C-alpha cells in the first residue's frame, strides 16, 4: 500500500518545481535577464552617484554659508554689502540645498534692514518660487509682506498673506500671519475683512496673546 505523502514532502516538491521553472525561465531569457541585471546595477550606481553629488554640494554650500555669516561677525563692524553678495552667490550656485534656502532668507533680511525694500521683496519672492515646499515659507512670506507694507503696498501685502494662509494655515507662525493680514485690511479701510480675520484668530488661536490682541482690535473696530 502506498504511504501517504507528508505536508513537508509536498512543500519540498513545490520548492523543487519552482526552482526548476525559475532556472528554465532564466535560461530561456538569458539575454533579457542579464540586461535587466545590468540596468538595475546602473540605476543603483546612478542613485548612489546622485546622492554623493548632492551631499558634496550640501557640504560645500554649508562651508560657503559659514564664511558669509563670518563677514557680519567679529570685533570689527560687519560688512553687510559683502555678506549680501555672498548670500546671493550661494543661493544661485547651490540652488536646491538647505544652505541656499537659508542664504535667500539672510539676504532678504539684510536688504530689509538696509531699507532696500524692492530687493527684499525680490529675494523673499525668489524663495517662495524656488522652494514651494520650503521649510521657512511662512517666515519668508511674512518678510515679503512686511517689506511690501513698508513700501506702502498694503494691497500687495494682503495678497501675499492671503495666498500664504491658503496653503500654510496650520504653520507655527500662522497666527502672526493672520494678525498681519487683519492689520493690512485695517490699513486698507476694510473693517469687515479685518473683523473676519480677527475672528479667525480668536477661533484658531484661543488662549494665546494673538487671540487677546485680536479681541482688543475687534472691540476697537466696533466703536468706530
C-alpha positions as CSV (number, residue, x, y, z in Angstrom):
1,X,0.0,0.0,0.0
2,X,1.3,3.4,-1.0
3,X,2.3,5.5,2.1
4,X,0.6,8.9,2.5
5,X,2.7,12.0,1.3
6,X,3.5,14.3,4.2
7,X,3.0,18.1,4.1
8,X,6.7,18.5,4.4
9,X,7.3,16.4,1.3
10,X,4.7,18.4,-0.6
11,X,6.4,21.7,0.3
12,X,9.8,20.2,-0.8
13,X,8.3,19.1,-4.1
14,X,6.8,22.5,-4.7
15,X,10.1,24.2,-4.0
16,X,11.9,21.9,-6.4
17,X,9.3,22.6,-9.1
18,X,9.6,26.4,-8.5
19,X,13.4,26.2,-8.8
20,X,13.2,24.2,-12.0
21,X,10.7,26.7,-13.5
22,X,12.9,29.6,-12.5
23,X,16.1,28.1,-13.9
24,X,14.3,27.3,-17.2
25,X,12.9,30.8,-17.3
26,X,16.4,32.4,-16.8
27,X,17.9,30.0,-19.4
28,X,15.3,30.8,-22.0
29,X,15.6,34.5,-21.4
30,X,19.2,34.8,-20.5
31,X,19.9,37.9,-22.6
32,X,16.8,39.8,-21.1
33,X,17.7,38.8,-17.6
34,X,21.3,39.9,-17.9
35,X,20.1,43.2,-19.4
36,X,17.7,43.7,-16.5
37,X,20.5,43.0,-14.0
38,X,22.8,45.4,-15.8
39,X,20.1,48.0,-15.8
40,X,19.5,47.5,-12.1
41,X,23.2,47.9,-11.4
42,X,23.4,51.1,-13.5
43,X,20.4,52.5,-11.7
44,X,21.8,51.7,-8.3
45,X,25.2,53.3,-9.3
46,X,23.4,56.3,-10.6
47,X,21.4,56.7,-7.5
48,X,24.4,56.4,-5.3
49,X,26.3,58.9,-7.5
50,X,23.5,61.4,-7.3
51,X,23.3,61.1,-3.5
52,X,27.1,61.5,-3.2
53,X,27.0,64.6,-5.5
54,X,24.2,66.2,-3.5
55,X,25.9,65.5,-0.2
56,X,29.1,67.1,-1.6
57,X,27.1,70.2,-2.7
58,X,25.4,70.4,0.7
59,X,28.8,70.3,2.4
60,X,30.3,72.9,0.1
61,X,27.3,75.2,0.4
62,X,27.4,74.9,4.2
63,X,31.0,76.0,4.3
64,X,30.3,78.9,2.0
65,X,27.3,79.9,4.2
66,X,29.6,79.9,7.3
67,X,32.0,82.2,5.5
68,X,29.2,84.5,4.5
69,X,28.0,84.7,8.1
70,X,31.5,85.4,9.3
71,X,31.5,88.7,7.4
72,X,28.9,90.0,9.8
73,X,30.6,88.8,13.0
74,X,33.8,89.6,14.8
75,X,35.2,92.5,16.7
76,X,35.1,94.9,13.8
77,X,31.7,96.1,12.3
78,X,30.4,93.6,9.8
79,X,30.2,94.3,6.1
80,X,26.6,93.8,5.0
81,X,27.2,94.6,1.4
82,X,29.8,91.8,1.2
83,X,27.5,89.5,3.1
84,X,24.7,90.2,0.6
85,X,27.0,89.4,-2.3
86,X,28.0,86.1,-0.8
87,X,24.5,85.1,0.1
88,X,23.3,85.9,-3.4
89,X,26.1,83.7,-4.9
90,X,25.3,80.8,-2.6
91,X,21.6,81.0,-3.5
92,X,22.5,80.9,-7.2
93,X,25.4,78.4,-7.2
94,X,23.9,75.9,-4.7
95,X,20.2,76.2,-5.6
96,X,18.2,73.4,-4.0
97,X,20.4,73.0,-1.0
98,X,19.5,73.8,2.6
99,X,22.2,76.4,2.7
100,X,20.8,78.1,-0.4
101,X,17.4,78.3,1.3
102,X,19.0,80.0,4.3
103,X,21.0,82.3,2.2
104,X,18.0,83.7,0.5
105,X,16.4,84.4,3.8
106,X,19.5,86.0,5.2
107,X,19.8,88.1,2.0
108,X,16.2,89.3,2.3
109,X,16.6,90.2,6.0
110,X,19.8,92.2,5.3
111,X,18.1,94.0,2.4
112,X,15.1,94.8,4.6
113,X,17.3,96.1,7.4
114,X,19.2,98.3,4.9
115,X,15.9,99.8,3.7
116,X,16.2,98.1,0.3
117,X,12.5,97.0,0.2
118,X,12.3,96.2,-3.5
119,X,15.4,94.0,-3.2
120,X,14.0,92.3,-0.1
121,X,10.7,91.7,-1.8
122,X,12.6,90.2,-4.7
123,X,14.7,87.9,-2.5
124,X,11.7,86.7,-0.5
125,X,9.7,86.2,-3.7
126,X,12.6,84.1,-5.2
127,X,12.5,81.9,-2.1
128,X,8.7,81.3,-2.4
129,X,9.1,80.5,-6.1
130,X,12.2,78.3,-5.8
131,X,11.1,76.4,-2.7
132,X,7.3,75.9,-2.9
133,X,7.7,73.3,-0.1
134,X,10.4,75.1,1.7
135,X,10.9,74.8,5.5
136,X,10.5,78.6,6.0
137,X,7.7,79.5,3.7
138,X,5.6,81.3,6.3
139,X,8.5,83.2,7.8
140,X,9.6,84.3,4.3
141,X,6.1,85.2,3.3
142,X,5.8,87.4,6.4
143,X,9.1,89.1,5.5
144,X,7.8,89.8,2.0
145,X,4.5,91.2,3.3
146,X,6.3,93.4,5.8
147,X,8.6,94.8,3.1
148,X,5.5,95.5,0.9
149,X,3.9,97.2,3.9
150,X,7.0,99.3,4.4
151,X,6.7,100.5,0.8
152,X,3.0,101.3,1.4
153,X,1.8,98.5,-0.8
154,X,-0.9,97.2,1.6
155,X,-2.9,95.6,-1.2
156,X,0.2,93.6,-2.3
157,X,1.0,92.6,1.3
158,X,-2.6,91.4,1.9
159,X,-2.4,89.3,-1.3
160,X,0.9,87.8,-0.2
161,X,-0.5,86.9,3.2
162,X,-3.8,85.6,1.9
163,X,-2.1,83.2,-0.6
164,X,0.3,82.1,2.2
165,X,-2.5,81.3,4.6
166,X,-4.5,79.4,1.9
167,X,-1.7,76.9,1.9
168,X,0.1,77.2,5.3
169,X,-2.7,78.0,7.8
170,X,-1.5,75.4,10.3
171,X,2.1,76.6,10.4
172,X,3.6,77.7,13.8
173,X,3.7,81.3,12.5
174,X,0.2,81.3,11.0
175,X,-1.1,83.3,14.0
176,X,1.3,86.1,13.2
177,X,0.3,85.9,9.5
178,X,-3.4,86.2,10.3
179,X,-2.8,89.2,12.6
180,X,-0.7,90.9,9.9
181,X,-3.4,90.2,7.3
182,X,-6.0,91.8,9.5
183,X,-3.8,94.8,10.1
184,X,-3.4,95.2,6.3
185,X,-7.2,95.2,5.9
186,X,-7.5,97.9,8.6
187,X,-5.0,100.0,6.7
188,X,-7.0,99.4,3.5
189,X,-10.1,100.7,5.3
190,X,-11.8,97.3,5.1
191,X,-13.1,96.9,8.6
192,X,-15.4,94.0,7.7
193,X,-12.5,92.0,6.3
194,X,-10.3,92.9,9.3
195,X,-13.1,91.7,11.7
196,X,-13.4,88.5,9.8
197,X,-9.7,87.7,10.1
198,X,-9.5,88.7,13.7
199,X,-12.4,86.4,14.4
200,X,-10.4,83.5,12.8
201,X,-7.5,84.3,15.1
202,X,-9.8,84.1,18.2
203,X,-11.2,80.8,16.9
204,X,-8.0,79.2,15.8
205,X,-5.6,80.5,18.5
206,X,-7.6,80.8,21.6
207,X,-5.7,81.2,24.9
208,X,-2.8,83.0,23.1
209,X,-1.6,86.6,23.0
210,X,-2.7,86.7,19.4
211,X,-6.3,86.0,20.4
212,X,-6.2,88.6,23.1
213,X,-4.9,91.2,20.8
214,X,-7.4,90.2,18.1
215,X,-10.2,90.7,20.7
216,X,-8.9,94.1,21.5
217,X,-8.8,95.1,17.9
218,X,-12.3,93.8,17.3
219,X,-13.6,95.9,20.2
220,X,-11.8,99.0,18.9
221,X,-13.2,98.4,15.4
222,X,-16.8,98.1,16.8
223,X,-16.6,101.5,18.4
224,X,-15.6,103.3,15.2
